[in-house]
Amino acid sequence: MSMLRRVTFLLAAAALAFSAQGAEAKSSFSAELTGAAHLPEPVVTKATGFVTVTISDDGSSLKYTVTVQNLSNIVAADLHMGPDSANGPLVARLFPTGGAKSKKGPFSGTLAEGTIRASDLIGPLLGASLADLIEEIRAGNAYVNIHTNDGVDPPDTGPGDYTLGEIRGQLQ
């Protein structure tokens, strides 16, 4: 083999190896949770949060951690399908689960840690495989909402009582 052919072959092999590395599917996602991301309108709040979601090596589960700062009366944390420009359906509950209760009063810290499996999917993904949710997450079509309640009826009467969620963040 001539020197030119060897160099061409080595360059082609290196390019192929580089593109194969770049083609590996992302397995960890996160979102900053803010009132500014709330829809249909932003919410003015000091509350913030952060969520991480990691796909298991075999794709059979998602591990998640949700932390928050400066939230009060947390009633739920949910994973939804939808773009960052619209509200979408609930597909998995992150909090409360496993006997956990709502958090009354001010709260900062780790709100929830857990694992999502196909059997945990609800709404339009009920009965679907976890691969369907993973595909939505990888496409940027999933977000987390933290829901609060000020305890004053009727619901949605003011700050701290947003039934669509007080803070939100798109998984990326």
MARDREN-241334 format. One record per residue: x, y, z of N, C-alpha, C, O in turn; residue number from 1. Coordinates in steps of 0.02 Angstrom, whole numbers, plus 50000, padded with zeros to 5 digits. Each point is the difference from the previous one (the first is absolute). Layout:
+-------+-------+-------+-------+-------+-------+-------+-------+-------+-------+-------+-------+------+
:   n.X :   n.Y :   n.Z :  ca.X :  ca.Y :  ca.Z :   c.X :   c.Y :   c.Z :   o.X :   o.Y :   o.Z : fiti :
+-------+-------+-------+-------+-------+-------+-------+-------+-------+-------+-------+-------+------+
:     X :     Y :     Z :     X :     Y :     Z :     X :     Y :     Z :     X :     Y :     Z :  NUM :
...
+-------+-------+-------+-------+-------+-------+-------+-------+-------+-------+-------+-------+------+
END
This chain:
+-------+-------+-------+-------+-------+-------+-------+-------+-------+-------+-------+-------+------+
:   n.X :   n.Y :   n.Z :  ca.X :  ca.Y :  ca.Z :   c.X :   c.Y :   c.Z :   o.X :   o.Y :   o.Z : fiti :
+-------+-------+-------+-------+-------+-------+-------+-------+-------+-------+-------+-------+------+
: 50043 : 49942 : 50000 : 49957 : 50058 : 50000 : 50045 : 50062 : 50000 : 50048 : 50004 : 50039 :    1 :
: 49937 : 50042 : 49918 : 50041 : 50061 : 49995 : 49989 : 50042 : 50062 : 49951 : 49992 : 50036 :    2 :
: 50096 : 50053 : 49976 : 49997 : 50045 : 50058 : 49937 : 50044 : 49997 : 49969 : 50012 : 50052 :    3 :
: 50012 : 50011 : 49889 : 49941 : 50042 : 49993 : 49937 : 49961 : 50018 : 49956 : 50026 : 50034 :    4 :
: 50040 : 49911 : 49944 : 49942 : 49959 : 50017 : 49998 : 49986 : 50075 : 49945 : 50001 : 50029 :    5 :
: 50112 : 49986 : 50003 : 50002 : 49988 : 50072 : 49975 : 50062 : 50038 : 49961 : 49993 : 50047 :    6 :
: 50063 : 50065 : 49934 : 49979 : 50062 : 50033 : 49925 : 50011 : 49990 : 49965 : 50018 : 50047 :    7 :
: 50011 : 49971 : 49892 : 49929 : 50008 : 49986 : 49958 : 49951 : 50041 : 49949 : 50019 : 50028 :    8 :
: 50075 : 49918 : 49976 : 49965 : 49950 : 50039 : 49999 : 50020 : 50074 : 49947 : 49995 : 50032 :    9 :
: 50109 : 50026 : 49995 : 50004 : 50020 : 50071 : 49955 : 50060 : 50015 : 49967 : 50003 : 50052 :   10 :
: 50032 : 50045 : 49902 : 49956 : 50059 : 50010 : 49927 : 49980 : 49998 : 49960 : 50024 : 50039 :   11 :
: 50022 : 49932 : 49915 : 49931 : 49977 : 49996 : 49981 : 49961 : 50062 : 49944 : 50009 : 50026 :   12 :
: 50099 : 49949 : 50000 : 49986 : 49962 : 50060 : 49992 : 50046 : 50060 : 49956 : 49990 : 50042 :   13 :
: 50087 : 50060 : 49963 : 49996 : 50048 : 50055 : 49934 : 50040 : 49996 : 49968 : 50011 : 50052 :   14 :
: 50013 : 50009 : 49889 : 49937 : 50037 : 49991 : 49940 : 49957 : 50020 : 49953 : 50024 : 50032 :   15 :
: 50050 : 49912 : 49949 : 49946 : 49954 : 50017 : 49996 : 49990 : 50076 : 49945 : 49999 : 50028 :   16 :
: 50111 : 49993 : 50004 : 50002 : 49991 : 50072 : 49974 : 50063 : 50035 : 49963 : 49994 : 50049 :   17 :
: 50057 : 50064 : 49928 : 49978 : 50063 : 50030 : 49924 : 50008 : 49992 : 49967 : 50020 : 50047 :   18 :
: 50006 : 49965 : 49894 : 49928 : 50007 : 49990 : 49962 : 49949 : 50041 : 49944 : 50015 : 50022 :   19 :
: 50083 : 49926 : 49989 : 49966 : 49950 : 50041 : 49997 : 50023 : 50072 : 49950 : 49989 : 50034 :   20 :
: 50104 : 50044 : 49990 : 49999 : 50027 : 50068 : 49947 : 50054 : 50006 : 49964 : 50003 : 50050 :   21 :
: 50031 : 50040 : 49901 : 49952 : 50055 : 50000 : 49928 : 49975 : 49995 : 49954 : 50035 : 50021 :   22 :
: 50037 : 49906 : 49952 : 49933 : 49973 : 49990 : 49973 : 49965 : 50063 : 49941 : 49982 : 50002 :   23 :
: 50102 : 50010 : 50049 : 49976 : 49968 : 50061 : 49943 : 50041 : 50029 : 50004 : 50061 : 50003 :   24 :
: 49944 : 49907 : 50017 : 49941 : 50034 : 50027 : 50014 : 50028 : 50070 : 50031 : 49967 : 50042 :   25 :
: 49947 : 50093 : 49968 : 50007 : 50032 : 50065 : 49960 : 49962 : 50052 : 49945 : 49976 : 49985 :   26 :
: 50082 : 50017 : 50076 : 49964 : 49961 : 50050 : 49985 : 50039 : 50064 : 49969 : 49973 : 50046 :   27 :
: 50053 : 50089 : 49958 : 49987 : 50040 : 50059 : 49971 : 50068 : 49980 : 50025 : 50031 : 49953 :   28 :
: 49923 : 49991 : 50081 : 49964 : 50061 : 49983 : 49988 : 50040 : 50063 : 49997 : 49972 : 50055 :   29 :
: 49996 : 50093 : 49938 : 49986 : 50042 : 50058 : 49958 : 50060 : 49979 : 49993 : 50015 : 49941 :   30 :
: 49980 : 50018 : 50110 : 49960 : 50060 : 49988 : 50005 : 50045 : 50061 : 49996 : 49978 : 50057 :   31 :
: 50012 : 50086 : 49930 : 49993 : 50051 : 50052 : 49926 : 50018 : 50003 : 49969 : 50013 : 49949 :   32 :
: 50003 : 49987 : 50111 : 49929 : 50014 : 50010 : 49992 : 50071 : 50024 : 50029 : 50020 : 50051 :   33 :
: 49931 : 50020 : 49912 : 49989 : 50070 : 50017 : 49927 : 50019 : 49989 : 49964 : 49966 : 49964 :   34 :
: 50016 : 50088 : 50067 : 49934 : 50027 : 49987 : 49995 : 50031 : 49931 : 49946 : 50003 : 49971 :   35 :
: 50110 : 50021 : 50003 : 50001 : 50031 : 49934 : 49981 : 49951 : 49945 : 49974 : 50020 : 49948 :   36 :
: 50037 : 49915 : 50064 : 49984 : 49949 : 49950 : 49928 : 49976 : 50005 : 49977 : 49961 : 49959 :   37 :
: 49986 : 50062 : 50092 : 49931 : 49979 : 50010 : 49956 : 50023 : 49942 : 50008 : 50055 : 49974 :   38 :
: 49945 : 49902 : 50007 : 49952 : 50017 : 49947 : 49930 : 49992 : 50027 : 49990 : 49956 : 50042 :   39 :
: 49962 : 50082 : 49937 : 50001 : 50042 : 49941 : 50034 : 50067 : 50010 : 50015 : 50034 : 49951 :   40 :
: 49997 : 49987 : 50112 : 50035 : 50062 : 50013 : 50054 : 49989 : 50052 : 49992 : 49957 : 50044 :   41 :
: 50063 : 50080 : 49951 : 50052 : 49994 : 50051 : 49973 : 50018 : 50070 : 49952 : 50038 : 50007 :   42 :
: 50079 : 49932 : 50043 : 49982 : 50013 : 50070 : 50059 : 50036 : 50032 : 50057 : 49979 : 49994 :   43 :
: 49928 : 50076 : 50041 : 50052 : 50035 : 50037 : 50008 : 49965 : 50067 : 49954 : 50001 : 50042 :   44 :
: 50103 : 49968 : 49969 : 50012 : 49962 : 50061 : 50075 : 49997 : 50013 : 50041 : 50003 : 49954 :   45 :
: 49977 : 49991 : 50109 : 50070 : 49989 : 50019 : 50017 : 49925 : 49998 : 50058 : 49981 : 50008 :   46 :
: 49891 : 49978 : 49982 : 50010 : 49928 : 49999 : 50040 : 49979 : 49938 : 49992 : 50027 : 49946 :   47 :
: 50052 : 49924 : 50064 : 50038 : 49970 : 49946 : 50006 : 49925 : 50014 : 49985 : 49977 : 50055 :   48 :
: 50038 : 49988 : 49895 : 50012 : 49929 : 50010 : 50045 : 49973 : 49946 : 50019 : 50035 : 49953 :   49 :
: 49999 : 49902 : 50055 : 50043 : 49966 : 49952 : 49980 : 49927 : 49999 : 49988 : 49970 : 50052 :   50 :
: 50009 : 50001 : 49889 : 49984 : 49929 : 49993 : 50052 : 49967 : 49955 : 50022 : 50029 : 49950 :   51 :
: 49998 : 49910 : 50068 : 50043 : 49959 : 49958 : 49964 : 49934 : 49987 : 49966 : 49973 : 50043 :   52 :
: 50041 : 50003 : 49896 : 49972 : 49936 : 49979 : 50054 : 49962 : 49964 : 50031 : 50026 : 49953 :   53 :
: 49981 : 49912 : 50067 : 50052 : 49959 : 49969 : 49970 : 49933 : 49979 : 49967 : 49966 : 50039 :   54 :
: 50045 : 50016 : 49898 : 49975 : 49937 : 49972 : 50048 : 49944 : 50021 : 50060 : 50007 : 49994 :   55 :
: 49912 : 49938 : 50031 : 50042 : 49943 : 50018 : 50035 : 49972 : 49938 : 49977 : 50012 : 49943 :   56 :
: 50077 : 49952 : 50067 : 50039 : 49973 : 49944 : 49957 : 49956 : 49955 : 50010 : 49999 : 49939 :   57 :
: 49943 : 49963 : 50090 : 49959 : 49955 : 49960 : 49935 : 50033 : 49976 : 49960 : 49968 : 49965 :   58 :
: 50029 : 50096 : 50053 : 49941 : 50036 : 49977 : 49935 : 49979 : 50033 : 49946 : 50018 : 49977 :   59 :
: 50058 : 49945 : 50079 : 49940 : 49975 : 50032 : 49974 : 50046 : 50055 : 49945 : 49989 : 50027 :   60 :
: 50094 : 50063 : 49990 : 49978 : 50045 : 50053 : 50032 : 50069 : 49993 : 50051 : 50008 : 49965 :   61 :
: 49919 : 50040 : 50068 : 50026 : 50068 : 50004 : 50008 : 50018 : 50073 : 49952 : 49994 : 50038 :   62 :
: 50107 : 50026 : 49983 : 50011 : 50024 : 50068 : 49993 : 50076 : 49998 : 50024 : 50033 : 49954 :   63 :
: 49942 : 49995 : 50097 : 49991 : 50072 : 50002 : 50012 : 50028 : 50070 : 49992 : 49965 : 50050 :   64 :
: 50028 : 50097 : 49952 : 50007 : 50039 : 50062 : 49970 : 50069 : 49987 : 50015 : 50031 : 49949 :   65 :
: 49944 : 49992 : 50097 : 49969 : 50066 : 49996 : 50019 : 50039 : 50063 : 49986 : 49977 : 50056 :   66 :
: 50047 : 50080 : 49936 : 50015 : 50044 : 50057 : 49967 : 50067 : 49988 : 49992 : 50022 : 49943 :   67 :
: 49988 : 50011 : 50111 : 49966 : 50064 : 49995 : 50027 : 50048 : 50053 : 50029 : 49979 : 50050 :   68 :
: 49960 : 50085 : 49939 : 50017 : 50052 : 50047 : 49942 : 50048 : 50005 : 49970 : 50019 : 49949 :   69 :
: 50013 : 50002 : 50112 : 49952 : 50053 : 50011 : 49929 : 49985 : 49976 : 49966 : 50045 : 49975 :   70 :
: 50012 : 49893 : 50030 : 49932 : 49982 : 49982 : 49959 : 49988 : 50064 : 50028 : 49981 : 50052 :   71 :
: 49908 : 50031 : 49944 : 49955 : 49987 : 50056 : 49941 : 49958 : 49977 : 49976 : 50008 : 49944 :   72 :
: 50002 : 49948 : 50100 : 49939 : 49960 : 49989 : 50002 : 49961 : 49934 : 49955 : 50007 : 49959 :   73 :
: 50096 : 49954 : 50033 : 50009 : 49960 : 49939 : 49952 : 49941 : 50002 : 49998 : 49962 : 50048 :   74 :
: 49962 : 50031 : 49899 : 49952 : 49945 : 49998 : 50019 : 49947 : 49947 : 49978 : 49943 : 50005 :   75 :
: 50062 : 50076 : 49945 : 50018 : 49950 : 49949 : 50059 : 50024 : 49959 : 50012 : 50060 : 49992 :   76 :
: 50025 : 49892 : 49982 : 50051 : 50011 : 49949 : 49987 : 49948 : 49946 : 49998 : 49940 : 50015 :   77 :
: 49993 : 50083 : 49924 : 49980 : 49955 : 49946 : 50043 : 50007 : 49938 : 50028 : 50054 : 49986 :   78 :
: 49979 : 49891 : 49978 : 50033 : 49999 : 49935 : 49946 : 50001 : 49946 : 49954 : 49959 : 50000 :   79 :
: 50051 : 50089 : 49955 : 49951 : 50009 : 49947 : 50033 : 49992 : 49932 : 50061 : 50011 : 49994 :   80 :
: 49901 : 49970 : 49956 : 50023 : 50002 : 49930 : 49977 : 50067 : 49971 : 49943 : 50021 : 50011 :   81 :
: 50102 : 50011 : 49954 : 49981 : 50062 : 49966 : 50061 : 50044 : 49987 : 50051 : 49993 : 50034 :   82 :
: 49943 : 50051 : 49918 : 50054 : 50046 : 49984 : 50004 : 50056 : 50052 : 49955 : 50006 : 50041 :   83 :
: 50098 : 50034 : 49957 : 50006 : 50054 : 50048 : 49950 : 50056 : 49988 : 49995 : 50046 : 50040 :   84 :
: 49968 : 49951 : 49905 : 49953 : 50053 : 49982 : 49927 : 49983 : 50015 : 49955 : 50040 : 49986 :   85 :
: 50032 : 49901 : 50043 : 49931 : 49980 : 50012 : 49996 : 49952 : 50059 : 50048 : 49965 : 50016 :   86 :
: 49894 : 50033 : 50016 : 49988 : 49951 : 50052 : 49982 : 49934 : 49967 : 49968 : 49999 : 49947 :   87 :
: 50052 : 49946 : 50084 : 49986 : 49935 : 49973 : 49976 : 49953 : 50054 : 49996 : 50018 : 50058 :   88 :
: 49987 : 49921 : 49923 : 49971 : 49952 : 50047 : 50051 : 49972 : 50050 : 50060 : 49993 : 49985 :   89 :
: 49915 : 49992 : 50074 : 50039 : 49969 : 50053 : 50015 : 49928 : 49979 : 49955 : 49964 : 49978 :   90 :
: 50109 : 50014 : 50029 : 50018 : 49932 : 49982 : 50032 : 49960 : 50057 : 50004 : 49939 : 49997 :   91 :
: 50020 : 50096 : 50055 : 50029 : 49965 : 50058 : 50000 : 50047 : 50061 : 50014 : 50059 : 49994 :   92 :
: 49970 : 49913 : 50063 : 50001 : 50038 : 50063 : 50069 : 49992 : 50032 : 50026 : 49944 : 50006 :   93 :
: 50003 : 50111 : 50015 : 50065 : 49999 : 50033 : 49992 : 50010 : 50076 : 50040 : 49974 : 50039 :   94 :
: 49909 : 50064 : 49980 : 49985 : 50013 : 50070 : 49927 : 50018 : 50006 : 49976 : 50037 : 49958 :   95 :
: 49986 : 49939 : 50091 : 50021 : 49950 : 50048 : 49995 : 49929 : 49971 : 49957 : 49987 : 49958 :   96 :
: 50086 : 49970 : 50063 : 49998 : 49929 : 49982 : 50021 : 49960 : 50061 : 50030 : 50027 : 50046 :   97 :
: 49954 : 49910 : 49955 : 50023 : 49955 : 50053 : 49982 : 50022 : 50070 : 50039 : 49991 : 50047 :   98 :
: 49901 : 50037 : 49962 : 49978 : 50019 : 50066 : 50019 : 50070 : 50021 : 49981 : 50023 : 50054 :   99 :
: 50057 : 50012 : 49905 : 50019 : 50069 : 50017 : 49938 : 50044 : 50002 : 49950 : 49985 : 49967 :  100 :
: 50052 : 50067 : 50072 : 49945 : 50047 : 50007 : 50020 : 50068 : 49972 : 50059 : 50013 : 49988 :  101 :
: 49891 : 50029 : 50001 : 50016 : 50068 : 49978 : 50043 : 50034 : 50053 : 50000 : 49980 : 50058 :  102 :
: 50035 : 50071 : 49922 : 50045 : 50038 : 50045 : 49964 : 50064 : 50019 : 49996 : 50047 : 49960 :  103 :
: 49978 : 49956 : 50101 : 49967 : 50061 : 50023 : 50052 : 50049 : 50026 : 50049 : 49981 : 50032 :  104 :
: 49939 : 50082 : 49954 : 50046 : 50052 : 50022 : 50060 : 50006 : 49955 : 50004 : 49966 : 49948 :  105 :
: 50044 : 50077 : 50071 : 50059 : 50012 : 49959 : 50043 : 49936 : 49995 : 50005 : 49962 : 50048 :  106 :
: 50025 : 50029 : 49894 : 50043 : 49941 : 49990 : 50056 : 50017 : 49951 : 49988 : 50031 : 49948 :  107 :
: 50073 : 49948 : 50069 : 50058 : 50003 : 49956 : 50038 : 49935 : 50011 : 50010 : 49979 : 50057 :  108 :
: 50013 : 49990 : 49888 : 50038 : 49939 : 50006 : 49980 : 49949 : 49949 : 49967 : 50017 : 49950 :  109 :
: 50052 : 49920 : 50061 : 49982 : 49946 : 49955 : 49927 : 49982 : 50011 : 49981 : 49976 : 50053 :  110 :
: 49978 : 50037 : 49896 : 49929 : 49986 : 50004 : 49986 : 49927 : 49985 : 49958 : 49968 : 50033 :  111 :
: 50076 : 50005 : 49916 : 49985 : 49931 : 49979 : 50060 : 49969 : 49966 : 50038 : 50033 : 49964 :  112 :
: 49970 : 49902 : 50047 : 50048 : 49959 : 49965 : 49965 : 49934 : 49987 : 49962 : 49975 : 50042 :  113 :
: 50049 : 49997 : 49900 : 49967 : 49937 : 49986 : 50017 : 49972 : 49932 : 50046 : 50022 : 49966 :  114 :
: 49914 : 49929 : 50015 : 50010 : 49965 : 49937 : 49933 : 49995 : 49964 : 49948 : 49985 : 50030 :  115 :
: 50053 : 50028 : 49905 : 49940 : 49993 : 49958 : 50011 : 49938 : 49956 : 50052 : 49993 : 49968 :  116 :
: 49898 : 49964 : 50032 : 49999 : 49941 : 49956 : 49938 : 50004 : 49956 : 49957 : 50043 : 50012 :  117 :
: 50037 : 49915 : 49939 : 49942 : 50001 : 49955 : 49935 : 49994 : 50038 : 49950 : 50030 : 49981 :  118 :
: 50050 : 49932 : 50074 : 49939 : 49991 : 50039 : 49979 : 50064 : 50036 : 49943 : 50004 : 50025 :  119 :
: 50100 : 50046 : 49979 : 49984 : 50064 : 50033 : 49970 : 50051 : 49952 : 49976 : 50052 : 50022 :  120 :
: 50024 : 49933 : 49914 : 49976 : 50048 : 49950 : 49924 : 50006 : 50003 : 49965 : 49951 : 50011 :  121 :
: 50010 : 50110 : 49980 : 49929 : 50014 : 50003 : 49981 : 50044 : 49940 : 50042 : 50017 : 49959 :  122 :
: 49894 : 50001 : 50038 : 49977 : 50044 : 49946 : 50009 : 49967 : 49932 : 49986 : 49941 : 49993 :  123 :
: 50038 : 50098 : 49958 : 50006 : 49972 : 49933 : 50053 : 49945 : 49993 : 50002 : 49964 : 49950 :  124 :
: 50041 : 50028 : 50101 : 50051 : 49947 : 49997 : 49981 : 49939 : 50042 : 50040 : 49954 : 50006 :  125 :
: 49900 : 50046 : 50023 : 49977 : 49941 : 50038 : 50003 : 49939 : 49955 : 49970 : 49999 : 49946 :  126 :
: 50065 : 49949 : 50076 : 50007 : 49939 : 49962 : 50055 : 50002 : 49948 : 50012 : 49950 : 49966 :  127 :
: 50021 : 50107 : 50026 : 50054 : 50006 : 49951 : 50066 : 49975 : 50030 : 50004 : 49988 : 50060 :  128 :
: 50045 : 50005 : 49898 : 50066 : 49981 : 50025 : 50036 : 50062 : 50023 : 49984 : 50056 : 49979 :  129 :
: 50066 : 49935 : 50064 : 50039 : 50057 : 50023 : 50038 : 50032 : 49942 : 50016 : 50059 : 50002 :  130 :
: 49998 : 49902 : 49947 : 50035 : 50026 : 49941 : 49960 : 50058 : 49968 : 50030 : 50046 : 49972 :  131 :
: 49904 : 49951 : 50033 : 49959 : 50055 : 49972 : 50013 : 50065 : 50038 : 50005 : 50053 : 49969 :  132 :
: 49999 : 49943 : 50097 : 50015 : 50060 : 50040 : 50071 : 50023 : 49987 : 50013 : 50060 : 49992 :  133 :
: 50034 : 49894 : 50005 : 50070 : 50018 : 49987 : 50006 : 50036 : 49933 : 50038 : 50049 : 49995 :  134 :
: 49927 : 49929 : 49955 : 50000 : 50032 : 49935 : 49975 : 50072 : 50005 : 50029 : 50046 : 49970 :  135 :
: 49918 : 49966 : 50069 : 49974 : 50067 : 50009 : 50050 : 50045 : 50037 : 50009 : 50058 : 49982 :  136 :
: 50023 : 49914 : 50069 : 50051 : 50038 : 50038 : 50057 : 50020 : 49954 : 50021 : 50057 : 49999 :  137 :
: 50005 : 49894 : 49963 : 50056 : 50014 : 49954 : 49981 : 50051 : 49946 : 50043 : 50037 : 49976 :  138 :
: 49893 : 49966 : 50006 : 49977 : 50048 : 49949 : 49988 : 50069 : 50030 : 49980 : 50046 : 49965 :  139 :
: 50031 : 49962 : 50101 : 49988 : 50064 : 50033 : 49927 : 50013 : 50013 : 49979 : 50058 : 50006 :  140 :
: 49982 : 49889 : 49997 : 49927 : 50006 : 50006 : 49976 : 49976 : 50069 : 49949 : 49965 : 50004 :  141 :
: 50087 : 50054 : 50050 : 49979 : 49981 : 50067 : 50021 : 50055 : 50049 : 50053 : 50031 : 49992 :  142 :
: 49905 : 49981 : 50057 : 50015 : 50051 : 50050 : 49974 : 49978 : 50069 : 49959 : 49955 : 50005 :  143 :
: 50067 : 50079 : 50047 : 49979 : 49987 : 50068 : 49965 : 50062 : 50026 : 50023 : 50056 : 49989 :  144 :
: 49922 : 49934 : 50047 : 49961 : 50053 : 50032 : 49996 : 49985 : 50074 : 49989 : 49943 : 50020 :  145 :
: 50021 : 50108 : 50022 : 49989 : 49993 : 50072 : 49936 : 50038 : 50016 : 49994 : 50060 : 49985 :  146 :
: 49958 : 49906 : 50046 : 49934 : 50028 : 50015 : 49996 : 50018 : 50074 : 50024 : 49963 : 50043 :  147 :
: 49947 : 50095 : 49971 : 49992 : 50023 : 50069 : 49927 : 50018 : 50013 : 49960 : 50007 : 49954 :  148 :
: 50024 : 50002 : 50110 : 49933 : 50019 : 50020 : 50004 : 50044 : 50062 : 50031 : 49980 : 50049 :  149 :
: 49938 : 50079 : 49948 : 50003 : 50044 : 50059 : 49948 : 49983 : 50053 : 49999 : 50031 : 50053 :  150 :
: 49959 : 49919 : 49934 : 49951 : 49978 : 50049 : 49937 : 50041 : 50003 : 49958 : 49988 : 50043 :  151 :
: 50036 : 50061 : 49913 : 49941 : 50043 : 49999 : 49955 : 49978 : 49942 : 50023 : 49998 : 49943 :  152 :
: 49914 : 49987 : 50072 : 49953 : 49982 : 49947 : 49970 : 50063 : 49970 : 49993 : 50049 : 50037 :  153 :
: 49990 : 49953 : 49900 : 50011 : 49948 : 49951 : 50073 : 49998 : 49978 : 50037 : 50048 : 50010 :  154 :
: 49983 : 49897 : 49959 : 50068 : 49995 : 49974 : 50015 : 50056 : 49949 : 49955 : 50030 : 49972 :  155 :
: 50108 : 49981 : 50018 : 50025 : 50051 : 49953 : 49980 : 50070 : 50020 : 49981 : 50041 : 49958 :  156 :
: 50023 : 49973 : 50107 : 49980 : 50065 : 50025 : 50058 : 50049 : 50008 : 49989 : 50058 : 50016 :  157 :
: 50072 : 49920 : 49973 : 50056 : 50046 : 50006 : 50066 : 49964 : 50004 : 50003 : 49939 : 49989 :  158 :
: 50050 : 50098 : 50026 : 50067 : 49971 : 50003 : 50003 : 49940 : 50046 : 49969 : 50000 : 50053 :  159 :
: 50066 : 49949 : 49926 : 50006 : 49940 : 50040 : 49941 : 49953 : 49991 : 49991 : 49954 : 50039 :  160 :
: 49969 : 50057 : 49910 : 49941 : 49960 : 49989 : 49988 : 49991 : 49925 : 49945 : 50012 : 49975 :  161 :
: 50105 : 49967 : 49990 : 49996 : 49993 : 49928 : 49989 : 49927 : 49982 : 50046 : 49959 : 50005 :  162 :
: 49893 : 50025 : 49975 : 49984 : 49930 : 49987 : 50038 : 49973 : 49939 : 50008 : 49940 : 49993 :  163 :
: 50014 : 50104 : 49963 : 50040 : 49978 : 49943 : 50074 : 49997 : 50017 : 50041 : 49981 : 49958 :  164 :
: 49977 : 50037 : 50102 : 50069 : 49997 : 50022 : 50028 : 50068 : 50013 : 49988 : 50047 : 49962 :  165 :
: 50050 : 49960 : 50092 : 50030 : 50064 : 50016 : 50067 : 50008 : 49967 : 50016 : 50054 : 49975 :  166 :
: 50024 : 49894 : 50023 : 50064 : 50003 : 49964 : 50003 : 49942 : 49951 : 49970 : 49947 : 50011 :  167 :
: 50066 : 50064 : 49935 : 50001 : 49952 : 49945 : 50068 : 50003 : 49966 : 50034 : 50051 : 50002 :  168 :
: 49986 : 49894 : 49967 : 50061 : 49997 : 49962 : 49999 : 49945 : 49948 : 49977 : 49945 : 50014 :  169 :
: 50049 : 50070 : 49927 : 50003 : 49953 : 49945 : 50062 : 49957 : 50006 : 50055 : 50026 : 50009 :  170 :
: 49937 : 49908 : 49986 : 50058 : 49955 : 50003 : 50043 : 50008 : 49938 : 49974 : 50002 : 49944 :  171 :
: 50090 : 50003 : 50066 : 50047 : 50008 : 49945 : 50060 : 49956 : 50010 : 50046 : 49999 : 49959 :  172 :
+-------+-------+-------+-------+-------+-------+-------+-------+-------+-------+-------+-------+------+
END
